């Protein structure tokens, strides 16, 4: 029997209620569909929403496409996350900078900290915009990007 190494991924946005919960749910579904062993979680750079469910609009757009976010609860990035996860994936450049600064301050292992769109061909360097102050259409557009990024991730890990 071949040994299958489980890859672990943490998706990070601001409050862990919009983008990163969508990425977590999409990654679970896409990894399962591809028969990949992937441990996924999500967190926020801040603790404003700790314990809360994802934004109802994220839950709604996710459900429309078959992704279940209802069991998720927001949490903040913890120091041990820099040791636990093989990949830490930020939703935008601000999150990526925050994560890199935090990792440096902790002197944590130099594991990859990338942006989600870096995993999608032709989309490297692009941010996943924050839909929080937008309309449902903004959440749909974010989910389009998240699906593209996660598809690239699942194909490459």
HUGIWO-V101453 format. One line per field, one symbol per residue. ss: DSSP state (H for helix, E for strand, L for the rest). burial: + if it has 9 or more other ideal C-beta (glycine too) atoms within 8 Angstrom, else -. A space follows every 10 residues. Layout:
ss=???
burial=???
This chain:
ss=LLLLLLEEEE EEELLLLLHH HHHHHHHHHH HHHLLLLEEE EEEELLLLLL LLLLLHHHHH HHHHLLLLLL LLLLLELLLL HHHHLLEEEE LLHHHHHHHH HHHHHHLLLL LEEEEHHHHL LLLLLLLLLL LLLLLHHHHH HHHHHHHHHH HHHHHHL
burial=------++++ ++++++++++ ++++++++++ +----+-+-+ +++++---++ --+++-++++ +++---+-+- -+-++++--- ++--+-++++ ++--++-+++ -++----+-- +-++++++++ --+----+-+ ++-----+++ +++-++++++ ++++---
